[in-house]
C-alpha cells in the first residue's frame, strides 16, 4: 500500500474512512460528513500540499494532515490509521512524511494529540515525541441549569454578520500567551462561523457598554441518538478579568445549547487550569477522560534523522 499525497479526487474515500472511525451514529452521518468537508475546505489548510494518505486500491487506510501555524512556528499533526496498521511500518512512514514536510516549511515544533492510554503513545515516543500537556474532557448532563445572572452594566448578544473582525480581536486578546494558541485571522473566523456545526445565535459576546468583555463560542456535533453541544471556546479579555465574569459567559453558552435540545454539553480544559476546572465543576460538569499533547522539537533534529 503506497503513501500518496492527497488530491481532490481522494476526498470521498477520505470522508468514508473517517466516517468508519467516527461515533456520529447513523442519524448523524450526513451532518458529520458535512462538518468534516467544511473543515477540509478551509483554504489555509491546503490539503493538496499538507495531507498524505495510505491508499489501498482506491480505499483510504490512513491519513496524516499537517496544519501549518506559521505565526507560532508550529505544525499540528492529525494522524489516523486503520487498526490493522497501527504501530506498523506504514504508520511510521506516514508520520515520517508529515514531520519531514513540517521541517521543510520551517516549523520549529510539531504537536500531536492523543486520547490518554492510546496505543500510539509508545510509537510516538520511539519517534522522539514527548508528552508536554494534558487536557481534561468534561461533560454536563443535567436537566436544569443552575441559576445565574449578569452583573449590572453587562449584557449578552449574539454574533451577527460583520462581527468576524470583532470576534477575531476578542479571541486573540483572550488567549494571547496561552499554551498552543495561534492567533486567528478574520478570514479564518468568518469561515468557521459559517460552518454547519455553528449557529450565529450560539456565538455569544458579553459586553460592557460597547466594549466586548468576553465571549463563548458553542458548536454542535452528531452523536448516536442526537446532538452533542460543545463549549468550543470561552474567554474573557485581559481588561475585564478578575470581575467574576467567566461564569456569566459560560452560562450564556450553556443556556443556548440547552435550547437546541442537546443530549449533553462537553468541553476541553487545560488540566493545569485549576480555576477553570473549579468553575466548570461548580455548575455540574464532570471529568470523563483526558487528552495528551505530544511534542517533537523539529529544530533540534539532525537533517537525516527523519
C-alpha positions in Angstrom: 0.0 0.0 0.0 1.6 3.3 -1.1 1.6 6.6 0.7 0.4 9.2 -1.6 -0.3 13.0 -1.4 -3.9 14.0 -1.2 -5.8 15.2 -4.3 -9.4 16.4 -4.6 -10.3 13.0 -6.1 -9.5 11.4 -2.8 -12.0 13.4 -0.8 -15.0 10.9 -0.9 -12.8 8.0 0.1 -11.1 10.0 2.9 -14.6 11.0 4.2 -15.6 7.3 4.1 -12.5 6.3 6.1 -13.0 9.0 8.8 -16.8 8.2 9.0 -15.9 4.5 9.6 -13.8 5.6 12.6 -16.4 8.1 13.9 -19.1 7.9 16.6 -21.6 10.0 14.8 -24.4 7.5 14.9 -26.5 6.5 11.9 -28.7 9.6 12.0 -25.7 12.0 12.3 -23.6 10.7 9.4 -24.8 13.3 6.9 -24.1 16.2 9.3 -20.8 14.7 10.4 -19.6 14.4 6.8 -20.7 17.9 6.0 -18.8 19.4 9.0 -15.7 17.4 8.1 -15.8 18.5 4.5 -16.2 22.1 5.5 -13.2 21.7 7.8 -11.1 20.4 5.0 -12.3 23.2 2.7 -10.6 25.9 4.9 -8.3 27.3 2.2 -5.4 27.8 4.6 -5.3 24.1 5.2 -4.5 23.3 1.6 -4.9 19.6 1.8 -3.2 19.0 -1.6 0.0 20.3 -0.1 -0.3 19.2 3.5 -2.1 15.8 3.7 -0.8 12.3 2.9 -2.8 9.1 2.6 -2.3 5.3 2.8 -4.2 4.1 -0.2 -5.3 0.5 -0.9 -7.0 0.0 -4.3 -8.9 3.3 -4.0 -9.8 2.9 -0.4 -8.1 5.0 2.3 -6.5 3.1 5.2 -4.8 6.1 6.9 -4.1 9.8 6.7 -2.0 12.5 8.3 -2.9 16.2 7.9 -0.3 18.9 8.7 -2.0 22.1 9.9 0.5 24.9 9.5 0.7 27.6 12.1 3.4 30.0 10.9 2.8 32.7 13.5 4.0 30.4 16.2 6.2 28.2 14.0 4.1 25.1 14.8 2.8 22.2 12.9 -0.2 20.3 14.3 -0.4 16.8 13.0 -3.7 14.8 12.8 -2.8 11.1 12.3 -5.2 8.2 12.0 -4.7 4.7 10.5 -6.8 1.6 10.2 -6.4 -0.6 13.3 -4.7 -3.3 11.3 -1.9 -0.9 10.5 -1.5 0.7 14.0 2.1 0.6 15.2 3.4 -0.7 11.9 5.9 0.5 9.3 3.3 2.3 7.2 2.0 4.3 10.2 5.6 5.3 11.0 6.3 6.2 7.3 3.2 8.3 7.2 4.3 10.2 10.4 7.8 10.5 9.0 6.5 12.1 5.8 4.5 14.6 7.8 7.4 15.5 10.0 9.8 16.0 7.1 7.3 18.2 5.4 6.8 20.3 8.6 10.5 20.8 8.9 10.8 21.8 5.2 8.4 24.7 5.5 10.1 25.9 8.7 8.1 24.7 11.6 10.2 24.6 14.8 7.9 22.2 16.7 5.3 19.6 15.9 2.4 18.7 18.1 0.0 15.7 18.0 -2.9 15.0 20.3 -4.0 11.5 21.5 -6.5 10.2 24.0 -5.0 9.1 27.2 -3.9 5.5 27.1 -3.7 5.4 23.2 -1.7 2.6 21.8 0.0 5.1 19.6 1.9 6.6 22.5 4.8 4.2 22.5 5.3 4.7 18.8 5.4 8.4 19.2 7.9 8.3 22.0 10.1 6.0 19.9 9.9 8.5 17.1 11.1 11.3 19.5 7.8 12.8 20.7 7.3 13.5 24.4 4.1 14.4 26.3 4.0 18.1 27.2 0.4 18.9 28.1 -2.8 17.2 29.2 -6.4 18.4 28.7 -9.4 17.2 30.6 -12.6 16.3 28.8 -15.6 17.3 30.9 -19.4 16.7 30.3 -22.6 18.2 31.7 -25.7 16.0 31.6 -28.0 17.9 33.9 -31.7 18.5 33.3 -31.7 22.1 34.6 -29.1 24.8 34.6 -28.1 26.3 37.9 -29.3 29.8 38.5 -27.1 32.6 37.2 -27.3 36.3 36.5 -25.3 39.0 34.6 -23.6 41.8 36.5 -25.1 45.3 36.2 -23.9 47.1 33.1 -23.3 43.9 31.1 -25.4 42.2 28.6 -25.1 39.2 26.2 -25.6 39.5 22.5 -25.3 37.0 19.6 -22.8 37.2 16.7 -24.2 39.0 13.7 -22.9 39.2 10.1 -20.0 41.6 10.1 -18.8 40.6 13.6 -15.9 38.4 12.3 -13.3 41.2 12.9 -14.6 41.9 16.4 -14.6 38.2 17.3 -11.1 37.8 16.0 -9.9 40.7 18.2 -11.7 39.4 21.3 -10.5 35.8 20.8 -6.9 36.8 20.1 -6.9 39.1 23.2 -8.4 36.5 25.5 -6.0 33.7 24.5 -2.8 35.6 23.8 0.1 33.8 25.6 -1.9 30.6 26.2 -0.2 27.4 25.5 -0.6 26.2 21.9 -2.8 29.2 20.8 -2.1 30.6 17.3 -3.6 34.0 16.6 -6.5 33.8 14.2 -7.3 35.9 11.2 -10.8 37.4 10.4 -11.0 35.1 7.3 -10.5 32.1 9.5 -13.1 33.2 12.0 -15.6 34.1 9.2 -15.2 30.6 7.7 -15.7 28.8 11.0 -18.6 30.9 12.0 -20.4 29.8 8.8 -19.9 26.1 9.2 -22.7 23.6 9.7 -21.8 22.9 13.4 -22.1 26.6 14.3 -25.1 28.9 14.7 -24.6 32.6 14.9 -27.1 32.5 17.8 -24.6 30.2 19.6 -21.6 32.6 19.4 -22.2 35.0 22.3 -20.5 38.2 23.3 -20.6 39.5 26.9 -20.3 43.3 26.5 -20.0 46.3 28.8 -21.4 49.2 27.0 -19.9 49.0 23.6 -16.8 47.1 24.8 -16.7 43.3 24.4 -15.6 41.8 27.8 -15.7 38.1 26.8 -17.3 35.5 24.5 -18.5 31.9 24.3 -18.4 30.0 21.0 -20.6 26.9 21.0 -20.8 24.1 18.5 -23.0 21.2 17.7 -21.8 17.7 16.8 -23.7 14.5 15.9 -23.6 11.6 18.4 -25.7 8.4 18.5 -29.3 9.5 19.1 -29.0 13.2 18.7 -26.6 16.2 19.1 -23.9 17.0 21.5 -23.3 20.6 22.4 -19.7 21.8 22.9 -18.3 24.9 24.5 -15.7 25.3 21.9 -14.0 28.5 23.1 -14.7 30.7 26.1 -12.6 33.6 27.2 -12.6 37.0 29.0 -10.4 39.8 27.7 -7.5 41.0 29.9 -9.2 44.3 30.7 -12.2 42.6 32.3 -10.5 39.7 34.1 -10.9 39.4 37.9 -14.5 40.5 37.9 -16.2 37.1 38.1 -17.4 37.3 34.5 -16.4 33.8 33.4 -19.5 32.2 34.8 -21.8 34.5 33.0 -20.1 33.8 29.7 -20.2 30.1 30.3 -23.9 30.0 31.4 -25.0 32.1 28.4 -23.4 29.4 26.2 -24.9 26.5 28.1 -28.4 28.2 28.0 -28.2 28.5 24.3 -27.1 24.8 23.9 -29.9 23.6 26.1 -32.3 25.5 23.8 -31.0 23.2 21.0 -32.1 20.1 23.0 -28.6 18.6 23.0 -28.1 15.3 24.7 -25.1 16.6 26.7 -22.7 19.5 26.8 -18.9 18.9 26.6 -15.7 20.9 26.8 -12.0 20.5 27.0 -9.9 22.4 29.5 -6.1 22.5 30.2 -5.6 20.2 33.1 -3.3 22.8 34.7 -6.1 25.4 34.7 -7.4 24.9 38.2 -9.7 28.0 38.3 -11.4 26.9 35.1 -11.9 23.4 36.3 -13.3 24.7 39.6 -15.8 26.9 37.6 -16.9 24.0 35.4 -17.3 21.6 38.3 -19.3 24.2 40.2 -22.0 24.2 37.6 -22.2 20.4 37.2 -19.5 19.4 34.7 -17.8 16.1 35.4 -14.4 14.9 34.3 -14.7 11.9 31.9 -11.4 11.5 30.1 -8.1 13.0 29.3 -6.2 14.1 26.1 -2.5 14.2 25.9 -0.5 16.5 23.7 2.9 15.3 22.4 5.7 17.5 21.1 8.6 17.0 18.8 11.3 19.7 18.7 12.0 19.9 14.9 14.7 22.5 15.3 16.8 20.0 17.4 16.6 17.1 14.9 19.6 16.3 12.7 18.7 16.7 9.0 18.9 13.0 8.3 17.1 11.8 11.5 13.6 11.8 10.0 
